[in-house]
Amino acid sequence: MNQHAKRRYQAGITAEAERAERMRPKERKLPTAPLATPETGASVYEVTPEEAGQRLDKVLAARAGAAGVALSRTRLRSLIEEGRVQVDTKNVTDAGAKVRAGQVITVDIPPPLPAEPRGENIPLNIVYEDEHLIVIDKPAGLVVHPAGGHETGTLVNALIAHCGDSFSGIGGVKRPGIVHRIDKDTSGLLVVAKSDAAHQGLSALFADHGRTLSLTREYLAFVWGRLDRRAGMIEAALARHPHNREKMAVSTREDAREAITHWGTCEIFTSGSSTVTQIACQLETGRTHQIRVHMAHVGHPLLADAVYGAGFKTKALHLGEATKVALANLGGRQALHAARLGFAHPITGEELEFESPLPPELAALLEALRSDSAS
């Protein structure tokens, strides 16, 4: 029995979930080929008869792909618009310009620019690092990316200070390549690219969501109540909440995006007159607030989730004493932790897997629940 089958067995996956699992492709494969970070300087191409009549950006993207160079079509459009592409020695700034056979295209790739957010000396729990990527165990309370209200003090600021010149340039800028995020008040494992090549490879992995490529993401969560079976799957599309732009909601609108969460029960606790369940969730998609919204949607929001579980505040009054104290000590974070992250290294192909234990505040919650259940 392999480790994935063992985890499903131990979680007591039901026949319904097993059928859903069997429908998912099982073959694991790497992206078509590891990519190389583009070198600074000029590259010269002659348009072939087969390429004649095609868009300039499409021809260059195909050439980069054939050469195994990490130059996305978006990046090439930017270079064209910046005047860094010549056709027969004349600057061309229209990415959609059609090319002719025999024309000579010169692409000038500049050195990567310094990062725009300034680096800040913020302590990081580094789980793994090489020249291509870095894996961080993020604490709750740390925002991943600068945004309105959080222009400083973010993980990106910390990574710029830590990695410095080891960034080879993401889209022409010496910055970390964020391919997935963890909510501010969620803790756990996060992988970040340090080069264009790693960024494109990791982006492909996360866009695939582990359906055909090698990617595993598992979260541990504490939710209110006892679920009606040992394991299952939640499939409900998500979109921005119609009245609160900071929230997500299950939706049937045209702009709603597919969202699938697989869950399995780990432990069930009786604390006071309340029931709490610890579950393990594996993501088949990676939408904003996905686990939090899905669990609230089925009537089992996360403990201490002030956004999606606000209606359960009075329920906390009926918990056992030890759990009340532990819940109060969570410090505003929800009871959700990104505990396991596995993927194929986008450059070397090596299978990597990392596990993060519950942080002290969630470990204390677990022990309090066990203590109350035993009393």
C-alpha positions as CSV (number, residue, x, y, z in Angstrom):
1,M,0.0,0.0,0.0
2,N,1.6,3.3,-1.0
3,Q,1.6,6.3,1.3
4,H,-1.4,8.0,-0.4
5,A,-3.5,4.9,-0.2
6,K,-2.5,4.5,3.4
7,R,-3.5,8.0,4.3
8,R,-6.9,7.5,2.6
9,Y,-7.4,4.2,4.5
10,Q,-6.5,5.7,7.8
11,A,-8.9,8.6,7.2
12,G,-11.7,6.1,6.5
13,I,-12.4,7.4,3.0
14,T,-15.9,6.3,2.0
15,A,-16.9,4.6,-1.2
16,E,-18.3,7.9,-2.5
17,A,-15.0,9.6,-2.1
18,E,-13.1,6.6,-3.5
19,R,-15.2,6.8,-6.7
20,A,-14.5,10.4,-7.0
21,E,-10.8,9.7,-6.5
22,R,-10.7,7.0,-9.1
23,M,-12.2,9.5,-11.6
24,R,-9.1,11.6,-11.2
25,P,-6.1,10.8,-13.5
26,K,-3.5,8.9,-11.5
27,E,-0.5,9.2,-13.7
28,R,2.1,11.6,-12.4
29,K,4.4,13.4,-14.8
30,L,6.7,16.3,-15.0
31,P,6.2,19.4,-17.1
32,T,7.3,18.7,-20.7
33,A,10.9,19.8,-19.9
34,P,12.8,21.8,-17.3
35,L,13.3,25.4,-18.4
36,A,16.5,27.5,-18.3
37,T,16.6,31.0,-17.1
38,P,17.1,33.4,-20.1
39,E,20.5,34.9,-20.5
40,T,21.0,38.6,-20.6
41,G,21.9,40.0,-24.0
42,A,20.8,39.7,-27.6
43,S,19.4,36.6,-29.2
44,V,18.9,36.5,-33.0
45,Y,16.4,34.4,-35.0
46,E,15.6,34.1,-38.7
47,V,11.9,33.7,-39.6
48,T,11.3,30.4,-41.4
49,P,8.7,29.9,-44.1
50,E,6.6,27.9,-41.6
51,E,6.5,30.9,-39.3
52,A,5.6,33.4,-42.0
53,G,2.4,35.3,-41.3
54,Q,2.3,34.5,-37.6
55,R,2.3,37.1,-34.8
56,L,5.7,38.3,-33.6
57,D,5.1,37.3,-29.9
58,K,3.8,33.8,-30.9
59,V,6.9,33.1,-33.0
60,L,9.2,34.2,-30.2
61,A,7.3,32.2,-27.6
62,A,7.5,29.1,-29.7
63,R,11.3,29.6,-30.3
64,A,11.8,30.1,-26.5
65,G,9.8,27.0,-25.8
66,A,11.7,24.9,-28.3
67,A,15.0,26.1,-26.8
68,G,13.8,25.3,-23.3
69,V,14.1,28.9,-22.2
70,A,11.8,30.5,-19.6
71,L,10.4,33.3,-21.7
72,S,6.7,33.4,-21.4
73,R,4.5,35.1,-24.1
74,T,3.6,37.8,-21.5
75,R,7.2,38.5,-20.8
76,L,8.0,38.7,-24.5
77,R,5.1,41.1,-25.1
78,S,6.6,43.4,-22.4
79,L,10.0,43.3,-24.1
80,I,8.4,44.1,-27.5
81,E,6.5,47.1,-26.0
82,E,9.7,48.3,-24.3
83,G,11.4,48.5,-27.7
84,R,13.8,45.6,-27.0
85,V,12.8,43.6,-30.1
86,Q,14.0,44.5,-33.6
87,V,12.9,43.1,-37.0
88,D,15.5,43.7,-39.7
89,T,17.3,46.2,-37.4
90,K,14.0,48.3,-36.9
91,N,12.4,48.4,-33.5
92,V,8.9,46.9,-33.5
93,T,6.6,47.6,-30.5
94,D,3.5,45.8,-31.8
95,A,3.4,42.2,-30.4
96,G,0.8,41.3,-33.0
97,A,2.9,42.4,-36.0
98,K,3.0,39.6,-38.6
99,V,6.4,38.4,-39.6
100,R,7.7,37.4,-43.1
101,A,10.1,34.6,-44.0
102,G,13.7,35.6,-44.0
103,Q,13.3,38.5,-41.6
104,V,15.9,38.6,-38.8
105,I,14.5,39.1,-35.3
106,T,16.8,40.4,-32.5
107,V,15.6,40.1,-28.9
108,D,17.6,42.1,-26.3
109,I,17.1,40.8,-22.7
110,P,18.2,43.4,-20.1
111,P,19.6,42.5,-16.7
112,P,16.9,42.0,-14.1
113,L,15.8,45.2,-12.3
114,P,16.1,45.6,-8.6
115,A,13.0,44.5,-6.6
116,E,10.4,47.2,-6.2
117,P,9.3,46.4,-2.6
118,R,12.2,47.0,-0.2
119,G,13.7,44.1,1.7
120,E,13.0,43.9,5.4
121,N,14.8,41.9,8.0
122,I,11.9,39.7,9.1
123,P,12.8,36.2,10.5
124,L,11.9,33.3,8.3
125,N,11.5,29.6,9.0
126,I,13.2,28.2,6.0
127,V,12.4,24.5,5.4
128,Y,14.4,24.1,2.1
129,E,16.3,26.3,-0.2
130,D,18.4,26.0,-3.4
131,E,19.3,28.3,-6.3
132,H,15.9,27.8,-7.9
133,L,13.3,27.9,-5.1
134,I,12.7,28.3,-1.4
135,V,10.1,26.6,0.9
136,I,8.9,28.6,3.9
137,D,6.9,27.5,7.0
138,K,4.8,30.7,7.3
139,P,3.5,31.8,10.7
140,A,0.0,33.0,11.1
141,G,-0.2,36.8,11.0
142,L,2.3,37.2,8.1
143,V,0.8,38.6,4.9
144,V,2.4,37.0,1.8
145,H,2.3,39.8,-0.7
146,P,2.2,43.6,-0.4
147,A,-1.2,45.1,-1.0
148,G,-3.5,47.8,0.2
149,G,-3.1,48.1,4.0
150,H,-0.1,45.8,4.0
151,E,2.6,47.6,1.9
152,T,5.4,46.5,4.3
153,G,6.1,43.7,6.7
154,T,5.2,40.9,4.2
155,L,6.7,37.6,3.3
156,V,7.8,39.2,0.0
157,N,9.7,41.9,1.8
158,A,11.4,39.3,4.0
159,L,12.4,37.2,1.0
160,I,13.9,40.1,-0.9
161,A,16.1,40.8,2.2
162,H,17.0,37.2,2.6
163,C,17.6,36.1,-1.0
164,G,19.1,39.4,-2.3
165,D,21.0,38.9,-5.5
166,S,20.3,35.2,-5.6
167,F,17.1,36.1,-7.5
168,S,17.8,35.7,-11.2
169,G,14.8,37.7,-12.2
170,I,11.0,36.9,-12.4
171,G,9.6,38.7,-15.4
172,G,12.7,40.8,-15.6
173,V,12.7,41.9,-11.9
174,K,14.7,40.5,-9.0
175,R,11.8,39.4,-6.9
176,P,10.3,36.2,-5.5
177,G,7.9,34.3,-7.8
178,I,4.7,33.7,-5.8
179,V,2.8,30.8,-7.3
180,H,0.4,30.2,-4.4
181,R,-0.6,31.9,-1.2
182,I,-1.7,31.2,2.3
183,D,-4.1,33.5,4.1
184,K,-2.6,36.0,6.5
185,D,-4.1,34.1,9.5
186,T,-3.3,30.6,8.3
187,S,0.1,29.0,9.0
188,G,2.1,26.5,7.1
189,L,4.2,25.5,4.0
190,L,4.6,27.7,1.0
191,V,7.0,27.4,-2.0
192,V,8.4,30.4,-3.8
193,A,10.4,30.6,-7.1
194,K,13.7,32.4,-7.3
195,S,14.1,32.2,-11.1
196,D,12.0,32.6,-14.2
197,A,12.6,28.9,-15.0
198,A,11.4,27.7,-11.6
199,H,8.5,30.2,-11.7
200,Q,7.1,28.8,-14.9
201,G,7.6,25.2,-13.8
202,L,5.9,25.8,-10.4
203,S,3.1,27.8,-12.1
204,A,2.4,24.8,-14.3
205,L,2.2,22.5,-11.3
206,F,-0.2,24.7,-9.4
207,A,-2.3,25.4,-12.4
208,D,-2.7,21.7,-12.9
209,H,-3.7,21.3,-9.2
210,G,-2.1,17.8,-8.9
211,R,-4.5,16.3,-11.5
212,T,-1.7,15.0,-13.8
213,L,1.5,16.6,-12.4
214,S,3.2,15.9,-9.1
215,L,1.7,18.2,-6.5
216,T,0.2,17.5,-3.1
217,R,-1.2,20.0,-0.6
218,E,-2.7,18.9,2.7
219,Y,-4.2,21.2,5.4
220,L,-5.2,20.3,8.9
221,A,-8.3,22.1,10.2
222,F,-10.5,22.1,13.3
223,V,-14.2,22.5,12.5
224,W,-17.4,22.9,14.5
225,G,-19.5,19.8,14.8
226,R,-19.4,16.2,13.6
227,L,-19.5,15.6,9.9
228,D,-22.1,13.1,8.6
229,R,-19.4,10.7,7.3
230,R,-15.8,9.9,7.8
231,A,-14.6,11.6,4.5
232,G,-15.9,13.2,1.4
233,M,-15.5,15.8,-1.3
234,I,-16.9,19.3,-1.6
235,E,-17.4,20.6,-5.1
236,A,-18.8,24.1,-5.1
237,A,-17.7,27.0,-7.3
238,L,-16.5,30.2,-5.7
239,A,-16.7,33.8,-6.6
240,R,-16.4,37.2,-4.8
241,H,-19.1,37.7,-2.2
242,P,-21.8,40.0,-3.9
243,H,-21.9,42.4,-0.9
244,N,-18.4,42.1,0.7
245,R,-15.4,42.2,-1.7
246,E,-13.1,40.9,1.0
247,K,-15.0,37.7,1.2
248,M,-15.6,34.7,-1.1
249,A,-18.8,32.8,-1.5
250,V,-20.2,29.7,-3.1
251,S,-21.8,30.9,-6.3
252,T,-23.4,29.9,-9.6
253,R,-22.5,33.2,-11.3
254,E,-20.7,33.0,-14.6
255,D,-17.5,34.3,-13.1
256,A,-17.5,31.6,-10.4
257,R,-14.5,29.3,-10.5
258,E,-14.4,25.6,-10.0
259,A,-13.4,24.6,-6.5
260,I,-12.9,21.1,-5.1
261,T,-11.8,20.1,-1.6
262,H,-11.3,16.5,-0.4
263,W,-11.5,16.0,3.3
264,G,-11.1,13.2,5.8
265,T,-11.7,12.9,9.6
266,C,-8.7,12.7,11.8
267,E,-10.2,13.0,15.4
268,I,-13.6,13.8,16.9
269,F,-13.8,15.6,20.3
270,T,-16.5,16.3,22.8
271,S,-15.7,19.5,24.7
272,G,-18.3,20.7,27.1
273,S,-21.6,20.4,25.3
274,S,-19.9,21.0,21.9
275,T,-18.4,18.7,19.3
276,V,-15.2,19.6,17.3
277,T,-13.7,17.6,14.5
278,Q,-10.1,17.7,13.3
279,I,-10.0,17.1,9.5
280,A,-7.3,16.8,6.8
281,C,-8.1,18.6,3.6
282,Q,-6.4,18.0,0.2
283,L,-7.0,20.7,-2.4
284,E,-7.8,19.8,-6.0
285,T,-8.1,23.5,-6.8
286,G,-6.6,26.5,-5.1
287,R,-9.1,29.3,-4.7
288,T,-9.0,32.1,-2.2
289,H,-10.3,31.0,1.2
290,Q,-11.4,27.7,-0.4
291,I,-11.3,25.5,2.7
292,R,-12.8,28.1,4.9
293,V,-15.7,28.8,2.5
294,H,-16.4,25.2,1.7
295,M,-16.5,24.0,5.3
296,A,-18.8,26.9,6.3
297,H,-21.0,26.0,3.2
298,V,-21.6,22.5,4.6
299,G,-22.3,23.8,8.1
300,H,-18.9,23.1,9.7
301,P,-16.9,26.4,9.7
302,L,-13.4,26.5,11.1
303,L,-12.9,27.3,14.8
304,A,-11.9,31.0,15.3
305,D,-12.8,32.0,11.8
306,A,-14.2,35.4,12.4
307,V,-15.1,35.9,8.7
308,Y,-16.9,32.7,7.8
309,G,-17.7,31.3,11.3
310,A,-18.9,34.4,13.0
311,G,-22.3,32.8,13.8
312,F,-20.6,30.2,16.0
313,K,-19.3,32.7,18.6
314,T,-21.9,31.7,21.2
315,K,-21.0,28.0,20.6
316,A,-17.6,28.7,22.0
317,L,-19.2,29.5,25.4
318,H,-20.3,25.9,25.7
319,L,-16.8,24.4,25.2
320,G,-14.9,22.8,28.0
321,E,-12.7,25.0,30.1
322,A,-9.3,23.9,28.7
323,T,-10.5,24.4,25.1
324,K,-12.0,27.8,25.9
325,V,-8.6,29.0,27.1
326,A,-6.8,27.4,24.1
327,L,-9.2,29.0,21.6
328,A,-8.8,32.4,23.2
329,N,-5.0,32.0,22.9
330,L,-5.2,31.6,19.1
331,G,-4.7,35.3,18.8
332,G,-7.2,36.0,16.1
333,R,-6.0,33.3,13.7
334,Q,-8.3,30.6,12.3
335,A,-7.7,26.9,13.1
336,L,-6.1,26.0,9.7
337,H,-2.6,24.9,9.0
338,A,-0.9,24.0,5.7
339,A,0.8,20.8,7.0
340,R,2.1,19.0,3.9
341,L,3.5,20.1,0.6
342,G,4.9,17.8,-2.1
343,F,5.9,18.5,-5.6
344,A,8.4,17.6,-8.4
345,H,11.3,20.1,-8.4
346,P,10.6,22.1,-11.6
347,I,14.3,22.1,-12.6
348,T,15.8,18.8,-11.3
349,G,12.7,16.7,-11.4
350,E,13.4,15.4,-7.8
351,E,10.3,14.6,-5.8
352,L,10.2,16.8,-2.7
353,E,7.9,16.5,0.2
354,F,7.7,18.6,3.3
355,E,5.7,18.3,6.5
356,S,5.1,21.0,9.1
357,P,3.9,20.2,12.6
358,L,1.1,22.1,14.2
359,P,2.3,25.4,15.5
360,P,2.3,25.8,19.3
361,E,-1.1,27.5,19.5
362,L,-2.8,24.8,17.4
363,A,-1.0,22.0,19.2
364,A,-2.3,23.5,22.5
365,L,-5.8,23.5,21.1
366,L,-5.5,19.9,20.1
367,E,-4.3,18.9,23.5
368,A,-7.0,20.9,25.2
369,L,-9.7,19.2,23.1
370,R,-8.2,15.8,24.0
371,S,-8.1,16.7,27.6
372,D,-11.8,17.9,27.6
373,S,-12.9,14.8,25.8
374,A,-11.2,12.6,28.3
375,S,-12.7,14.3,31.3
